[in-house]
Amino acid sequence: MDLASEAHLRALLAEHRPDDGVLGEEDGWVPGTTGLTWVLDPIDGTVNYLYGVPAYAVSVGVVAGEPDPERWTAVAGCVHAVPDGRTYTAGRGLGAYRDGERLAVNAPRSLATSLVGTGFGYRAERRRAQGRVLAELLPQVRDIRRIGSAALDLCRVAEGTLDVVYERGLNPWDVAAGEIIAREAGAQVSGLRGRAASSDMTVVGPAETVAALAALLADLGADADD
């Protein structure tokens, strides 16, 4: 179904935007000539989909420049939550919406009162390091949610059902659409130690909360696998 979903998206783009580039989780990057690249996650939350857990989505973002989260400019995004039909959309400078309703992140909160979303990698050594960080972080926040779809986590920050999200190891297709939806709802998207968000670490939420969480994650070495 991952392959079929991406093939369907690529066919639509070939029909309607044939000169743009396309980067997909399943079939890689085909550069275009317009400076725009569509970044596709055909099923974000594949394990949830496989097990029948109703938290997975189709994520489609479009970015300008190199399709690298540290270098691109996010232009637009759409995340469709398949099980319940919610659709999140955003355009650069146009705001973020859920089924037409304008979204806004929560007001900044202390870490002690923040509900924090995260996710874990697939490799054992990374999960071991992430578990160590989580054990140190958990007593310092309201609680942790591990839902299993990075795109939906970013949308939950945008709508206020999570205060802040952090995760190591996200790929471009995990964040291309959700990043601009969160940004247009008022979130800051950051990495650690002054870096932009990247596969090393992505932290998303109100600016003050992101600053506090990023500082703590840096102290915990959350952007390393040891």
C-alpha positions in Angstrom: 0.0 0.0 0.0 3.0 2.3 0.6 4.1 1.7 -3.0 0.6 2.0 -4.4 -0.1 5.3 -2.6 3.2 6.8 -3.8 2.6 5.7 -7.3 -0.8 7.3 -7.3 0.6 10.6 -6.0 3.4 10.6 -8.6 0.9 9.9 -11.3 -1.2 12.9 -10.2 1.9 15.1 -10.1 3.0 14.0 -13.5 -0.3 15.0 -14.8 -0.7 18.4 -13.1 2.9 19.5 -12.2 5.1 17.6 -14.7 8.1 20.0 -14.5 8.4 19.9 -10.7 10.7 17.5 -8.8 9.4 14.7 -6.7 11.0 13.1 -3.6 9.2 10.1 -2.2 9.9 7.7 0.6 9.6 4.7 -1.7 11.0 5.8 -5.0 13.5 8.5 -4.2 14.2 11.8 -5.8 13.4 12.8 -9.4 14.7 16.4 -9.9 12.6 18.9 -11.8 13.3 22.2 -13.6 11.1 24.7 -11.6 13.0 24.8 -8.4 10.0 23.1 -6.6 10.0 19.6 -5.2 7.0 17.7 -3.9 8.0 15.6 -0.9 5.8 12.5 -0.3 5.2 10.2 2.6 2.6 7.8 1.1 1.7 6.4 4.5 3.1 8.2 7.5 2.6 5.8 10.4 3.0 2.5 8.4 3.2 0.3 11.5 0.0 1.8 12.8 -1.6 1.1 9.5 -0.3 -2.5 9.5 -1.7 -3.1 13.0 -4.9 -1.2 12.6 -4.1 1.6 15.0 -6.1 4.6 13.7 -3.2 7.1 13.6 -1.6 7.3 10.1 -1.7 9.8 7.3 -0.8 10.7 3.7 1.7 13.6 3.8 2.4 15.8 0.8 4.7 18.9 1.0 6.2 21.2 -1.6 9.5 22.9 -1.0 11.7 25.4 -2.8 15.4 24.7 -3.2 17.3 21.5 -2.4 15.0 18.9 -0.8 16.9 19.0 2.5 15.2 20.3 5.7 18.3 22.3 6.7 18.3 24.1 3.3 14.8 24.2 1.8 12.0 26.7 2.1 8.7 25.0 2.8 6.0 26.4 0.4 2.9 24.4 1.2 1.7 21.2 2.8 -1.2 18.8 3.2 -1.6 16.0 5.8 -4.6 13.8 5.4 -5.4 11.6 8.5 -7.0 8.7 6.7 -8.9 6.9 9.5 -11.0 9.9 10.5 -10.8 12.0 7.4 -9.3 15.1 8.9 -7.2 17.2 6.5 -4.6 19.7 7.6 -3.3 22.3 5.1 -1.0 25.3 5.0 0.6 27.7 2.5 3.5 30.0 3.2 2.1 33.2 4.6 -1.4 31.9 4.3 -2.0 30.3 7.7 -2.7 26.7 8.7 -6.1 25.0 8.7 -7.8 21.8 9.7 -10.9 21.2 7.5 -11.1 24.9 6.9 -10.7 25.9 10.6 -7.7 28.2 11.3 -5.2 26.6 13.7 -2.9 28.2 16.3 -0.4 26.6 18.6 -0.9 26.7 22.4 0.5 29.6 24.4 4.0 28.8 25.7 4.1 26.7 28.8 6.8 25.5 31.1 8.2 22.1 30.4 6.7 20.9 33.7 3.2 21.7 32.3 3.9 20.7 28.6 2.5 17.6 26.9 5.4 16.4 24.7 5.3 14.2 21.6 8.1 12.1 20.4 9.0 9.0 18.3 11.7 6.4 18.2 14.0 5.0 15.5 14.2 1.5 14.2 17.8 0.6 15.0 18.5 -0.9 18.4 21.4 1.4 19.3 19.3 4.5 18.5 16.3 3.3 20.5 18.6 2.5 23.4 19.9 6.1 23.3 16.5 7.5 22.9 15.2 5.5 25.9 18.0 7.0 28.0 17.0 10.5 27.0 13.3 9.8 27.6 14.0 8.5 31.1 15.7 11.8 32.0 13.1 13.9 30.3 9.9 12.2 31.5 10.1 13.5 35.2 10.6 17.1 33.9 7.5 17.4 31.7 3.7 16.9 32.1 3.8 13.7 30.1 4.9 12.0 26.9 2.9 10.8 23.9 4.4 8.4 21.4 1.7 8.2 18.7 3.7 6.8 15.8 3.1 9.4 13.0 5.5 12.3 12.8 3.3 14.2 10.3 0.3 14.0 12.7 2.5 14.9 15.7 3.4 18.2 13.9 -0.3 18.8 13.1 -1.2 18.2 16.7 1.2 20.9 17.7 -0.5 23.2 15.2 -3.9 22.5 16.6 -2.8 22.5 20.3 -3.5 18.8 21.2 0.3 18.6 21.9 2.4 21.4 23.3 5.7 20.5 21.7 7.3 17.7 19.7 10.9 16.5 19.5 12.4 13.6 17.5 15.7 12.4 16.2 16.0 10.6 12.9 13.2 12.2 10.9 13.5 12.1 7.1 12.5 14.9 4.7 9.2 13.2 3.9 8.3 12.9 7.6 8.4 16.7 8.0 7.9 18.5 4.7 4.2 19.0 5.1 3.9 19.0 8.8 6.7 21.6 9.2 4.9 24.3 7.3 1.5 23.5 8.9 3.1 23.9 12.4 5.0 27.1 11.3 1.9 28.7 9.9 0.1 27.9 13.1 2.7 29.9 15.0 5.3 27.2 15.9 9.0 27.4 15.8 10.9 24.6 14.1 14.4 24.1 15.3 17.3 21.8 15.9 19.8 21.8 18.8 22.8 24.0 19.5 21.7 26.7 17.1 21.2 24.4 14.1 18.1 24.2 11.9 15.9 21.2 12.2 17.5 18.1 10.6 17.6 14.4 10.9 19.8 14.9 14.0 17.0 16.5 15.9 13.8 18.4 15.2 12.0 20.4 18.0 8.6 22.0 17.2 6.3 24.2 19.3 5.9 27.7 20.8 9.3 29.5 20.7 9.8 29.7 24.4 8.9 26.1 25.0 11.2 25.0 22.1 14.1 27.0 23.6 13.7 25.3 27.0 13.3 21.8 25.6 16.1 22.2 23.0 18.5 23.3 25.8 17.5 20.3 27.9 17.9 17.9 25.0 21.3 19.3 24.2 22.4 18.8 27.8 21.2 15.2 27.5 23.1 14.6 24.2 19.8 13.7 22.5 21.3 14.3 19.1 23.8 11.4 19.4 23.4 7.7 19.5 25.5 7.1 22.6 
